[in-house]
Amino acid sequence: MEGLKSKGEAMSLKQTISRFKRYGGLLVLILITSFVIGLFPLVRQINSYYSKSYMRLLKSFLNEVTKHAVESGQSSLGIVVRRLSKELVDLATGVDLSGILSYEKLPWICSETRGIFVNGTSTKILIDGGSHILLIEIPAYMIDKMLSAEMAYVFLMASDGTIVACNDLNFLGMKADTKKSFVRMNGTTGFVESEPLEGLNGFIAFFIPLRTYSTVLLPYLLVAIAALCGAAVWLSLAYSFENRLVAGVNMVLDNINQSLAKLDKTDEVFYVPLETRIAELNQLQAGIQKLIEAQKASWHELHAMMQSLQDTVNELEETQRTLQERNTQIIATLAEAIEIKDANTLGHSDRVVTLALELAKEIGLKDPADLEAIKFGALLHDIGKIGIPEYILNKPGRLTKQEYEVMKLHPIYGEKIIRKISGWDLVADIVRHHHENYDGTGYPDGLKGSQISLRAQIVSIVDVFCALIEERPYRPPMSLEEALKLMQTEMVGTKFDPELFEAFKRVLGKFARIYIAGS
């Protein structure tokens, strides 16, 4: 007996653990990848939230201010509105502001941040008022109070990039480089993005420091790190258990193989369990030991039973051979009884059997049940003639209509006889239907085409051929060529399947002359 092996057709423990480790590594990789990929939509969401909210508020504020200034031309709520000439002279005071202000086209955002009519710094917008120019001066502190600068900054820039308004006054007067997305401004690093202002010759931009991303993403980072740490701890514990499991299983397998190796020297095997660090393996070994003890106790009894069973099998096989021989003798006797009664068909059944089996093989029938049915169906296809009067069977001339109707009963008689034999349903089918025609004009059931079993069609075509080349009281025997010609011209397509007839001609080309000559 071969020793027990850890490797076999099923996946080994080593392969299973290796796969587990690969899956564990894949899990960690998936977690890291999901974490990294998940950052991008979150960052985009942060950018989208602050950019849309801050820039929308600033745009709305500027639109309201410019609209009110154009419609009323009056100062309000700290916002100064002054009328200037085209040369930038204050029409009310006559003060020339061209040294402070300048413009190329209106409306225009001035890059000068010093206040003119307000204290401190301000944002100055020049708008075409028709015959004059409107100067709108917005104190810088208003935007600083309107938008919080804790998480993000929003800029209003002149055409040269100078920041003239911001929610953090420390950025005023600086020039923002918005061509880069990642910049450092006023000691703070972050992402910047700008877009042109509609209706004003300037730009609006937002700047999100890196600390904003850290603050917003901190819960996500903590959850992701916790998940990675949990996965790492779980994998570490799993790998530790795997190492103990592999060591314990290898010890048990070695012990089992050593015990089984003793079977080469003795008929009995002894197993001594080994103590491992895994309770289930210890229980498994205890179970193996009990099984081996039980096996040793029942081995001799089983051996005796097997010997007795073998003797019984030998006796049954001998009985089966005897029964088969007797069955064969009985069947042969039945066939001979038919030929004795119908002297005109001497040797007919044997010829039909030989050619029917060859035709079955030619068309690819290999099922033993089909071949056996064809063999005995061909041998006993005319057994029903036992019930037909001899004067009809041996009549030298053609049968009358009434006599022919009696003759047509022999397939029915034959089926009744064969049905008595258990397991011979296929044989009974051949006996009953070997006179059915391909076009449905046969008897006794008028079957046609595929309704007739292939077994019955095989016996039918061979039966007709053998009958044609045999002598009958009412005609001399035909030659092979004459028989085939008659079948080809008058029976193919009506009595026989054309394809089956072609296969039969191939069989005749190989074997017919030998078989018929030896019959």
QUITA-V26617 format. One record per pair of residues at least 6 apart in sequence whose ideal C-beta (glycine too) atoms are under 7 Angstrom apart, sorted by the first residue. I is the first residue (numbers start at 0). J is the second residue. D is the distance in Angstrom with one decimal. If there is no record, write none. Layout:
# QUITA-V26617
i = <I/I>
j = <J/J>
d = <D/D>
This chain:
# QUITA-V26617
i = <0/0/2/2/2/3/3/3/3/5/5/5/12/12/13/16/16/19/20/23/23/26/27/27/27/30/30/30/31/34/41/41/42/45/45/45/45/46/46/49/49/49/49/50/50/53/53/53/53/54/54/54/56/56/57/57/57/57/58/60/64/64/64/65/65/65/67/68/68/68/68/69/69/72/72/72/73/74/77/77/78/78/79/79/79/80/80/81/81/81/81/82/82/82/82/82/83/83/83/83/83/83/84/84/85/86/87/87/87/88/88/89/90/96/99/99/100/100/100/100/102/104/105/105/105/105/106/106/106/106/106/106/106/107/107/108/108/108/108/108/108/108/109/109/109/110/110/110/110/111/112/112/112/112/112/113/114/114/115/116/117/117/119/119/120/120/120/121/121/121/121/122/122/122/122/122/123/123/124/124/125/125/126/126/139/139/139/142/142/142/143/143/143/146/146/147/148/148/150/151/151/151/151/152/152/152/152/152/152/153/153/153/154/154/154/154/154/154/154/155/155/155/155/156/156/156/156/156/156/157/157/158/158/160/160/161/161/162/162/162/162/162/165/169/170/170/173/173/175/175/175/176/177/177/177/180/180/180/181/182/184/187/188/188/189/189/189/189/190/191/191/192/192/193/193/193/194/194/195/196/196/243/243/244/247/247/247/247/248/250/250/251/251/251/251/254/255/258/258/258/259/261/262/267/268/270/270/270/272/272/272/272/273/274/275/330/330/330/333/333/334/334/334/336/337/337/337/337/337/338/338/338/338/340/340/340/340/341/341/342/343/343/343/344/346/347/347/348/348/348/349/350/350/350/350/351/351/351/351/351/351/352/352/352/353/354/354/354/354/355/355/355/355/355/356/356/356/357/357/358/358/358/358/358/359/359/359/359/361/361/361/362/364/368/369/372/372/372/372/373/373/373/373/375/376/376/376/376/376/377/377/379/379/379/379/380/380/380/380/380/381/382/382/382/383/383/383/383/383/383/383/384/384/385/386/386/387/387/387/391/391/391/391/393/394/395/395/396/397/398/407/407/410/410/410/410/410/411/411/413/413/414/414/414/417/417/417/417/418/425/428/428/428/429/429/429/431/432/432/432/432/432/433/433/433/433/434/434/434/435/435/435/435/435/435/436/436/437/437/437/437/437/437/437/438/438/439/439/439/456/456/460/460/460/460/463/464/464/467/467/467/468/468/468/468/468/469/470/479/479/483/486/491/491>
j = <259/262/256/259/260/252/255/256/259/11/12/252/245/248/245/241/245/241/238/234/237/230/227/230/231/226/227/230/227/223/216/219/212/207/211/212/215/190/207/150/151/205/207/192/205/146/151/153/205/153/203/205/145/146/146/153/155/203/203/145/78/135/137/124/126/135/75/80/126/133/135/126/133/80/82/133/80/80/138/141/135/137/116/117/136/133/135/89/91/116/134/90/91/128/131/133/89/90/96/131/132/134/90/131/132/97/96/97/100/95/96/96/131/115/111/115/109/111/123/125/125/200/125/126/127/132/124/125/126/127/198/199/200/125/200/124/155/157/163/199/200/201/123/125/157/157/159/161/163/123/120/121/163/171/172/120/120/121/136/136/136/138/138/139/139/168/171/136/137/138/139/137/139/155/163/164/134/136/135/199/132/134/133/135/164/168/171/164/165/166/166/167/168/153/166/166/166/167/211/205/206/207/211/165/166/167/170/205/206/165/166/205/162/165/170/175/203/204/206/163/164/201/203/162/163/175/201/202/204/163/201/200/201/174/175/172/174/170/171/172/173/175/171/185/184/185/184/185/184/191/204/182/191/193/204/190/191/192/190/191/206/208/208/209/206/207/208/209/207/204/206/204/205/202/203/204/202/203/202/202/203/276/277/277/275/276/277/280/280/273/275/273/275/280/284/273/287/268/269/270/268/268/268/295/291/287/288/291/281/284/285/288/284/281/281/375/378/379/379/382/348/378/379/385/348/381/382/384/385/344/345/347/348/384/385/389/392/384/392/393/393/471/472/381/518/465/469/377/378/381/518/465/514/515/518/377/380/458/461/462/465/374/377/378/514/461/506/511/514/373/377/457/458/461/370/373/374/506/510/457/461/502/503/506/369/370/373/457/502/505/506/502/370/425/454/425/426/429/454/429/454/457/458/426/426/429/430/454/458/458/461/413/417/426/430/429/430/433/458/462/409/413/416/430/409/410/411/412/413/416/430/392/409/412/409/412/405/406/409/398/402/405/406/472/472/472/473/473/473/406/442/443/430/431/433/434/443/431/443/430/431/427/430/431/423/426/427/430/427/454/452/454/455/454/455/458/443/444/446/451/452/455/455/458/459/462/441/442/459/441/444/446/451/455/459/493/494/447/448/492/493/494/495/496/447/493/445/446/447/496/499/495/499/500/503/486/482/486/477/482/485/476/477/479/482/515/476/476/507/511/504/500/497/500>
d = <6.2/4.7/3.9/4.8/5.5/6.4/4.8/5.4/5.8/5.6/6.6/5.1/6.4/5.6/6.9/4.8/6.5/7.0/7.0/4.5/6.8/6.0/6.9/5.5/7.0/5.8/5.6/5.9/6.9/4.3/6.1/6.4/6.4/6.8/6.9/6.2/5.5/6.9/6.4/6.4/4.0/6.2/5.7/6.6/4.7/5.8/5.8/4.0/5.6/6.0/5.6/5.9/6.8/6.1/6.9/5.2/6.6/6.3/6.6/6.5/5.9/6.3/6.4/6.7/6.3/6.4/6.8/4.6/6.9/5.7/4.8/6.4/6.8/6.1/7.0/6.8/6.1/4.9/5.4/6.3/6.7/5.4/4.3/5.8/4.2/6.2/5.6/5.8/6.9/6.4/4.4/4.6/6.8/6.8/4.8/6.4/5.9/6.5/6.6/6.3/4.5/5.3/6.1/6.3/6.5/6.3/4.8/4.3/5.1/5.1/6.9/6.2/6.4/6.7/5.7/6.2/5.5/6.8/6.7/6.9/5.1/6.3/5.9/6.2/4.1/6.9/6.4/6.3/4.7/6.8/6.6/5.2/6.3/4.4/5.2/5.6/7.0/4.8/6.1/5.8/6.2/3.8/4.1/6.6/6.6/3.9/5.6/4.0/6.3/6.6/4.7/7.0/5.6/5.0/4.9/6.6/5.9/4.3/6.1/5.5/5.6/4.8/6.8/6.4/4.2/6.8/5.3/4.9/6.0/5.4/5.8/4.5/6.6/6.2/4.7/4.2/6.4/5.2/4.4/6.9/5.5/6.0/4.5/6.6/6.5/5.7/6.0/5.1/6.8/5.6/5.5/6.9/5.6/5.9/3.8/6.9/4.6/4.1/4.8/5.9/6.9/4.8/6.1/6.0/6.0/5.5/6.5/6.7/4.3/6.9/5.7/5.1/4.9/5.1/6.7/6.0/6.9/4.5/6.8/5.6/3.6/6.5/5.9/5.5/6.7/6.1/5.8/4.4/6.2/5.6/5.5/5.5/5.9/4.6/5.7/6.7/5.6/5.1/5.9/6.7/5.1/5.8/6.0/5.5/6.9/5.8/6.8/6.8/6.7/6.6/6.1/5.8/5.7/3.9/5.6/5.6/6.6/6.6/5.9/5.3/6.3/4.8/6.9/5.4/5.6/5.1/3.9/5.3/5.2/6.0/4.6/6.4/6.1/4.9/6.7/3.5/6.8/6.2/5.8/6.3/5.3/5.5/6.4/6.3/3.9/6.2/4.6/4.8/6.8/5.5/6.1/6.6/6.9/5.6/6.0/5.2/7.0/5.5/6.4/4.6/6.3/5.7/5.5/5.6/6.0/6.0/5.1/5.0/6.9/3.8/6.1/5.8/6.7/6.6/5.9/6.2/6.4/6.7/6.1/5.9/4.9/5.0/6.1/6.8/6.9/5.4/5.7/5.7/6.6/5.6/5.2/7.0/6.8/6.5/6.4/6.4/6.6/5.5/4.7/6.4/6.5/5.7/6.0/6.8/5.2/5.7/6.1/6.9/5.1/6.9/6.6/4.7/6.7/6.8/5.2/4.5/6.8/6.6/5.1/5.4/5.4/5.9/4.3/5.1/5.0/4.5/6.6/6.9/6.6/5.2/4.2/5.3/5.3/4.6/6.7/6.2/6.1/4.9/5.5/5.2/6.3/6.3/5.5/5.1/7.0/6.1/5.2/5.7/5.0/6.1/5.1/5.1/6.4/6.6/6.1/3.5/5.1/6.3/5.6/7.0/5.3/6.1/6.6/4.9/4.7/2.9/6.0/6.4/5.5/5.0/6.9/7.0/6.6/7.0/6.2/6.3/5.5/4.8/5.6/6.3/6.6/4.6/5.6/6.6/3.6/5.7/6.6/3.4/3.0/6.8/6.9/6.1/4.8/7.0/6.7/4.0/6.4/6.1/5.3/6.5/5.1/5.9/6.0/6.4/6.6/3.9/6.0/5.5/5.9/6.1/4.8/6.4/6.3/4.9/6.6/5.7/5.5/6.7/5.4/4.1/6.9/4.9/5.2/3.9/5.4/5.4/4.2/5.2/5.0/6.4/5.5/6.8/6.1/5.3/4.9/5.2/6.9/6.9/6.3/5.8/6.7/4.0/5.5/4.8/4.8/5.8/5.3/5.5/6.9/3.8/6.6/4.6/4.8/6.5/6.9/6.3/4.6/6.6/6.5/6.8/6.3/5.9/5.5/5.4/5.9/4.7/5.4/6.7/3.1/6.1/5.8/5.1/6.2/6.5/5.5/6.7/5.8/6.7/4.9/3.9/6.6/5.4/5.5/6.5/5.2/6.7/5.5/4.6/6.8/6.4/6.7/6.9/5.3/5.0>
